Amino acid sequence: MEVILAKRAGFCFGVKRATQMAFEAAGKDHKTTFTLGPIIHSPQVVQKLEDMGVGVVKDLSGVQDGTVIIRSHGVLASEMEEAHHKQLEIVDATCPFVKKAQEYVKYLSADGYSVLVVGDADHPEVQGIVSYGGEKVYVVASGDEVCKLPKMGKMGVVAQTTQSFDNLKSVVTECLRRGGEVRVFNTICDATAVRQQEATELAQQVDCMVVIGGFNSANTRRLTEICTELQPRTHHIETADELNPDWFKGVGRVGVTAGASTPKWIIDDVLARLEDINNSH
């Protein structure tokens, strides 16, 4: 059984940067250190930080001092203001690409645009991006949802960094059909697009796909969807322990990819387990 690992599986730039900043902060001084929300969508990384004394808080209501690490997805503008107001030491690990999206929403709102954020309304990154705008900020998951919005003279469009380009394009197309001025900032991260393209190509070449990453990771779920459409024998796992030897009976080639929040050690564990399964067949 041949195992093929996608070239860019695992940590993207923003996630790698955030985890490095978090682990560095964990080793400093003896201050109370915590992340505001999970640092990234990897339960295993979150647990590793917790073992080092870095806990997770949902909000700052009970926090009076210490060091707060801002997660890679960013936080609400009001939460950042609260952290400054409480004079907490802030380690801002917000992904620079997410930061750009926040800035564009703030700029467009201040310039009188109604802003459309293409993405998942329940995702913390999107909630953070929206919070930097004014009253007229709308989250749309697809072009179809644009039709339900009120009439707007000036529309600004940004995207959740893990969105597909095709989805952004469908929203922009619907905006253009409505007339008026449309200003678009493509805030999709290249790393996401590259991973999705690699997954598309790999899924067509193998008999089975394994996608590694947190079940709460939006970009990992999207990779799983893409692979499943092309290769029905696609399995989304978080760790090597979830691999089932029965999945690989009669399989000649296995493709492996991983979401942007998946650490290398987990990918290595999965590859080692696949080798064990292959040797035992």
CORHU-V889551 format. One record per residue. N is the residue number from 0. RES is the residue in one small letter. OMEGA is omega as a letter, one per 30 degrees, with the letter a starting at -180 (999 if undefined). Layout:
n | res | omega
N | RES | OMEGA
N | RES | OMEGA
This chain:
n | res | omega
0 | m | l
1 | e | l
2 | v | a
3 | i | l
4 | l | l
5 | a | a
6 | k | a
7 | r | l
8 | a | l
9 | g | a
10 | f | l
11 | c | a
12 | f | a
13 | g | a
14 | v | l
15 | k | l
16 | r | a
17 | a | a
18 | t | l
19 | q | l
20 | m | a
21 | a | a
22 | f | l
23 | e | l
24 | a | a
25 | a | a
26 | g | a
27 | k | l
28 | d | l
29 | h | l
30 | k | l
31 | t | a
32 | t | a
33 | f | l
34 | t | l
35 | l | a
36 | g | l
37 | p | a
38 | i | l
39 | i | l
40 | h | l
41 | s | l
42 | p | a
43 | q | l
44 | v | l
45 | v | l
46 | q | a
47 | k | l
48 | l | l
49 | e | l
50 | d | l
51 | m | l
52 | g | l
53 | v | a
54 | g | l
55 | v | l
56 | v | a
57 | k | l
58 | d | a
59 | l | a
60 | s | a
61 | g | a
62 | v | a
63 | q | l
64 | d | l
65 | g | a
66 | t | l
67 | v | l
68 | i | l
69 | i | a
70 | r | a
71 | s | a
72 | h | a
73 | g | l
74 | v | l
75 | l | l
76 | a | a
77 | s | l
78 | e | l
79 | m | l
80 | e | l
81 | e | l
82 | a | l
83 | h | a
84 | h | l
85 | k | l
86 | q | l
87 | l | l
88 | e | a
89 | i | l
90 | v | a
91 | d | a
92 | a | l
93 | t | l
94 | c | l
95 | p | l
96 | f | l
97 | v | l
98 | k | l
99 | k | l
100 | a | l
101 | q | a
102 | e | l
103 | y | l
104 | v | l
105 | k | a
106 | y | a
107 | l | l
108 | s | a
109 | a | a
110 | d | l
111 | g | l
112 | y | l
113 | s | a
114 | v | l
115 | l | l
116 | v | a
117 | v | a
118 | g | a
119 | d | a
120 | a | a
121 | d | a
122 | h | a
123 | p | l
124 | e | a
125 | v | l
126 | q | l
127 | g | a
128 | i | a
129 | v | a
130 | s | a
131 | y | l
132 | g | l
133 | g | a
134 | e | a
135 | k | l
136 | v | a
137 | y | l
138 | v | l
139 | v | a
140 | a | a
141 | s | l
142 | g | a
143 | d | a
144 | e | l
145 | v | a
146 | c | a
147 | k | a
148 | l | l
149 | p | a
150 | k | a
151 | m | l
152 | g | a
153 | k | a
154 | m | l
155 | g | a
156 | v | l
157 | v | a
158 | a | l
159 | q | a
160 | t | a
161 | t | l
162 | q | l
163 | s | l
164 | f | l
165 | d | l
166 | n | l
167 | l | a
168 | k | a
169 | s | l
170 | v | a
171 | v | l
172 | t | l
173 | e | l
174 | c | l
175 | l | l
176 | r | a
177 | r | a
178 | g | a
179 | g | a
180 | e | l
181 | v | l
182 | r | a
183 | v | l
184 | f | l
185 | n | a
186 | t | l
187 | i | a
188 | c | l
189 | d | a
190 | a | l
191 | t | a
192 | a | a
193 | v | l
194 | r | a
195 | q | l
196 | q | l
197 | e | l
198 | a | l
199 | t | a
200 | e | a
201 | l | a
202 | a | a
203 | q | a
204 | q | a
205 | v | a
206 | d | a
207 | c | l
208 | m | l
209 | v | l
210 | v | a
211 | i | l
212 | g | a
213 | g | l
214 | f | l
215 | n | a
216 | s | a
217 | a | a
218 | n | l
219 | t | l
220 | r | l
221 | r | l
222 | l | l
223 | t | l
224 | e | a
225 | i | a
226 | c | a
227 | t | l
228 | e | a
229 | l | a
230 | q | a
231 | p | l
232 | r | l
233 | t | a
234 | h | l
235 | h | l
236 | i | l
237 | e | a
238 | t | a
239 | a | a
240 | d | a
241 | e | l
242 | l | l
243 | n | a
244 | p | a
245 | d | a
246 | w | a
247 | f | l
248 | k | l
249 | g | a
250 | v | l
251 | g | a
252 | r | l
253 | v | l
254 | g | l
255 | v | l
256 | t | a
257 | a | l
258 | g | a
259 | a | l
260 | s | a
261 | t | a
262 | p | a
263 | k | a
264 | w | l
265 | i | l
266 | i | l
267 | d | l
268 | d | a
269 | v | l
270 | l | l
271 | a | l
272 | r | l
273 | l | l
274 | e | l
275 | d | a
276 | i | a
277 | n | a
278 | n | a
279 | s | a
280 | h | 999
